[in-house]
């Protein structure tokens, strides 16, 4: 129950952030890691590679902490 309250509070605080700050805290860290992996690996299908990378690593941004 305590974890649910923390998640609700975190969601509310994320909702109040300006767009740029929201993306910087939630999406950009894992997205940048994915783009670095694409640049390093140079896969034949970079979009699919990035999509797979993001799905495998999505929990790194779910909490909104920006930590990777």
trRosetta pair geometry for C-beta under 8 A, 3 or more apart (Angstrom, degrees):
i j d omega theta_ij theta_ji phi_ij phi_ji
1 4 5.6 -51 -154 30 35 114
1 5 6.7 35 150 -17 65 102
2 5 5.8 -53 -153 34 35 112
2 6 6.5 36 149 -19 66 105
3 6 5.6 -54 -150 36 34 113
3 7 6.3 36 152 -20 66 105
4 7 5.7 -54 -148 36 32 112
4 8 6.4 33 153 -19 65 105
5 8 5.7 -52 -147 36 32 112
5 9 6.3 32 154 -18 64 106
6 9 5.7 -55 -148 38 30 112
6 10 6.2 32 153 -20 65 108
7 10 5.6 -54 -144 37 30 112
7 11 6.3 33 155 -20 65 104
8 11 5.8 -52 -147 35 30 111
8 12 6.4 29 155 -18 63 106
9 12 5.8 -56 -150 36 30 111
9 13 6.4 26 154 -16 65 106
10 13 5.9 -57 -148 38 31 108
10 14 6.3 32 153 -20 65 106
10 63 7.0 -58 179 -174 160 62
10 64 5.5 161 172 45 113 139
11 14 5.7 -56 -148 37 31 111
11 15 6.4 36 153 -25 65 104
11 64 8.0 -178 -82 -31 44 151
12 15 5.6 -50 -150 30 32 115
12 16 6.8 25 155 -16 62 106
13 16 5.9 -59 -154 35 34 109
13 17 7.1 48 148 -38 63 97
13 64 7.9 137 82 135 101 153
14 17 5.8 -42 -157 9 39 117
14 22 6.0 92 -172 -129 80 98
14 25 7.4 -146 -119 89 93 132
14 26 6.8 62 -141 -57 128 136
14 64 5.1 -100 -79 -129 128 148
17 21 4.5 -124 -180 92 112 111
17 22 4.3 148 92 -64 122 83
17 25 7.1 -81 -160 23 173 136
18 21 4.8 80 60 15 83 107
18 22 6.9 -151 90 -11 37 90
19 22 5.7 -59 -148 34 28 114
19 23 6.4 21 160 -13 66 107
20 23 6.1 -60 -151 39 28 106
20 24 6.2 29 153 -20 65 110
21 24 5.5 -52 -143 37 32 115
21 25 6.2 22 160 -13 65 110
22 25 6.2 -68 -151 41 24 103
22 26 6.0 -17 169 13 64 120
23 26 6.5 -76 -128 52 23 87
23 27 4.9 -43 -153 44 68 114
23 28 5.6 80 146 -35 79 100
24 28 5.1 -15 -123 20 39 141
24 66 7.0 4 134 -113 65 132
25 28 7.8 55 8 31 19 101
25 64 5.8 27 135 -175 110 71
25 65 7.4 -122 -178 145 92 9
25 66 4.4 -83 -152 -59 55 115
26 61 5.1 93 -180 178 57 105
26 64 5.1 -27 -92 -118 97 65
26 66 6.9 -68 -59 -75 30 73
27 30 6.8 -83 -166 49 38 93
27 31 5.4 30 155 -21 79 124
27 61 6.0 80 -91 -172 34 156
28 31 5.4 -63 -132 44 29 113
28 32 5.8 32 169 -23 69 106
28 66 7.8 4 62 -135 90 96
29 32 6.2 -57 -150 33 22 108
29 33 6.8 22 153 -16 59 106
29 60 7.0 -123 106 136 113 110
29 61 6.4 167 60 -89 101 102
29 66 5.2 133 -25 -166 138 65
29 67 7.3 139 158 113 171 2
29 68 4.5 -164 155 -39 119 121
30 33 5.5 -50 -151 35 38 115
30 34 6.4 41 150 -21 66 105
30 54 6.5 104 136 -127 115 72
30 57 5.2 175 -151 121 118 116
30 58 7.2 110 160 -107 167 33
30 60 4.9 138 -84 84 118 116
30 61 4.6 -98 -3 -34 131 120
30 68 6.0 169 -75 -106 67 120
31 34 5.6 -55 -151 36 33 114
31 35 6.4 31 152 -18 66 105
31 54 7.1 18 -95 -100 64 111
32 35 5.6 -51 -144 37 34 110
32 36 6.4 38 154 -20 64 103
33 36 5.7 -54 -151 35 31 113
33 37 6.5 32 150 -20 64 105
33 53 7.6 -160 109 162 89 124
33 57 6.9 -107 89 141 135 168
33 60 7.9 -10 29 98 152 158
33 68 6.0 -178 -41 -175 141 154
34 37 5.6 -54 -150 35 33 112
34 38 6.5 36 150 -20 65 102
34 50 5.0 89 161 -144 120 79
34 53 4.2 144 -124 108 98 135
34 54 5.6 -4 -84 -61 155 79
34 57 7.2 -162 -66 48 99 138
35 38 5.5 -47 -147 33 36 114
35 39 6.4 37 153 -18 65 103
35 50 7.1 27 -79 -117 55 120
36 39 5.7 -54 -149 37 32 111
36 40 6.2 28 154 -16 66 109
37 40 5.7 -57 -144 40 31 109
37 41 5.8 13 164 -5 69 116
37 49 7.4 -152 116 151 105 111
37 50 7.9 151 75 -100 105 65
37 53 5.6 162 70 -117 148 152
38 41 6.3 -63 -132 48 23 98
38 42 7.4 83 167 -79 54 31
38 43 6.8 -76 -136 19 69 97
38 46 4.9 70 -153 -152 119 104
38 49 5.8 133 -103 100 86 125
38 50 5.5 -9 -65 -70 129 98
38 53 7.7 -114 -50 -1 86 154
39 42 7.2 10 -174 -63 24 72
41 49 6.6 -164 88 -169 139 150
42 46 7.8 -45 -152 -82 35 106
43 46 5.5 147 65 -84 91 54
43 48 7.5 -112 122 70 139 89
43 49 4.0 138 40 -57 154 148
45 48 4.1 16 126 27 120 116
45 49 6.1 148 93 -21 69 88
46 49 5.3 -54 -142 39 35 117
46 50 6.1 35 159 -19 69 105
47 50 5.9 -55 -147 37 28 108
47 51 6.3 29 153 -20 63 107
48 51 5.6 -53 -145 37 31 113
48 52 6.2 31 156 -18 65 106
49 52 6.0 -58 -151 37 26 109
49 53 6.3 29 151 -21 63 108
50 53 5.5 -52 -145 36 32 115
50 54 6.2 32 156 -19 66 105
51 54 5.9 -56 -148 36 28 109
51 55 6.4 26 155 -16 64 107
52 55 5.8 -56 -147 38 31 109
52 56 6.2 28 156 -17 66 108
53 56 5.9 -60 -148 38 27 109
53 57 6.1 -9 164 11 65 117
54 57 6.3 -75 -137 55 25 90
54 58 6.1 57 158 -72 65 84
55 58 5.8 -14 -143 -28 28 116
57 60 4.9 -19 173 10 86 123
57 61 7.8 61 132 -4 83 93
57 68 7.9 25 178 -145 123 101
58 61 6.5 -73 -166 44 47 92
58 62 6.2 63 143 -49 78 101
59 62 5.1 -35 -136 7 45 124
59 63 8.0 39 179 -18 64 89
60 67 7.3 -119 -171 99 80 59
60 68 4.9 49 176 -123 130 70
61 64 7.3 55 175 -76 61 33
61 66 7.4 32 -125 -98 77 35
61 68 7.8 -2 -63 -86 78 89
63 67 7.8 -16 70 40 121 97
